[in-house]
Amino acid sequence: MPNVPTIPESVTVHLGRPDQAAPNVTVSFPDYVKNVASSEIYPTWPEEAIKANILAQISFALNRIYTEYYRSRGYDFDLTSSTGADQSFVYGREVFGNVSEIVDEIFNSYIRRRGFVEPLFAVYCDGIEVTCDGLSQWGTVPLAKEGLTAMGILKTYFGEDIELVTDVPVGGGGSAPPVPLRDGSAGPYVETLQTRLNRISANYPLIPKIYPANGFFGQTTENAVKAFQSAFDLTPDGIVGPATWYRIQNVYVGVKRLSDLNSEGLTFEEITTSLPETLSRGDTGELVFNVQYYLSYIGEFIDSIPVIGIDGNYGILTENAVKAFQETYGLPVTGVMDAVTWYYMYNVYSGIIENIPLIYTEGVTVPFPGVVLQIGSDGNAVRLLQNYLNYIAGSFSDIPEVPVTGYYGTQTENAVTRFQNLFGIAGDRGVVTGLTWKAITDIYDDLYFGRIAAEGQYPGYDLSLENP
């Protein structure tokens, strides 16, 4: 399951009941929705009624896809054509022109419970021959004639606490990691694994808690994986391949009831552990530093957000910057950095830097890539880090040079730890967050530009070992 829902480019539909022998077909997601809508409702209905039904159909389908309802059970499809299990899909049928136009406008939107992440499991029925706890298709018609909007109609059936998510990115597929996860692995897949196992352990207490859930696959994560595998009749090898991954996903969806109208709900806190606590005025430390780092960089591009100093102290200026960000992006203006604000801030920051090439160019530094780097990390961000460290090592013999491989191994961890100790950088030793990244790039800048300046023109840091 990805961290947040995306619109798939295509979906695979099983033309029958889930356990029935039948062919699969793959169609684009908009074409799937057009087919379902043309099979379920009438084109002569009021437009707002049609929109309400289509949004329910989109959300239902995305819930199945996001929770990997069928994939996690070992099936090779995303949805079925069975109305007993999913939605009506008639392969090859013609679609209604006005339905097609509406789908093209809103196919990248869905409804969810406010404060939750997953698309609403928006159950519905015709409301005449069959009734249910969800939306009544025929019941949407008089509500539209009374003047209710599509969202007004949906709130009538699903409650006032639903909201519409729009402009959802298109892309993404199955969630299983491309290689098995094991001791030493690191990154977003590991973080997702850890948060799922921690939630499952509330229902299965023999599975130990993983702390911290920091995206690094260490001994506590391996112990939890083995306990899960033993509990669910899998080989207890502590390695997370596709079978274990999807079984964890299946159990997780079950304990959370995500494929249920009355879902427990998936909160923003559960899709990112980057902000383990709420931050507000008076707080200090590395997390505050990271917030200031992100906001300061965002402020360089968005005029409504002030550029602030980065000192690790959550004072009035930081609070005002948080308020400005919240107001700019339509969030409750509290001045408190909560998980939802962090989620939006992180995505805005990532969107700004995603087009910056992570290629080493002498004398040029790039912003923190937004992903914590540690043992097991790999890629161009690690390669950049290694180049910066090697340049610094030319002036500070306490920092060893490392091979520029793009893999974060023990040699890179040692060099980072030496740097942090030498310059008094707070945080976990050998782990590169925004705080350590900024310190490394600042020192790199000072060294590089100091070398091409005249004597006495060193900017920023005093580069003596006595005053690092």
Secondary structure, DSSP 4 states (H G I P E B T S, - for coil): --SS--B-SEEEEESS-TTS---EEEEEHHHHHHHHHHHHS-TTS-HHHHHHHHHHHHHHHHHHHHTTTTGGGT-S-SEES-TTTS----TT----HHHHHHHHHHTT-EEEETTB-SPP---EE-SSS---SSEETTTHHHHHHTT--HHHHHHHHH-TTEEEE-SPPB-----S-SS-B-TT-BSHHHHHHHHHHHHHHHH-TTSPPPSS-SSB--HHHHHHHHHHHHHTTS--SS-B-HHHHHHHHHHHHHHHTTTSTT----BGGGT--S--S-B-TT-BSHHHHHHHHHHHHHHTT-TTS-----SSB--HHHHHHHHHHHHHTT----S-B-HHHHHHHHHHHHHHHTTS----BTTB-----SS-B-TT-BSHHHHHHHHHHHHHHTT-TTSPP----SB--HHHHHHHHHHHHHHT--SSTT-B-HHHHHHHHHHHHHHHHHHTSPTT---SS--STT--
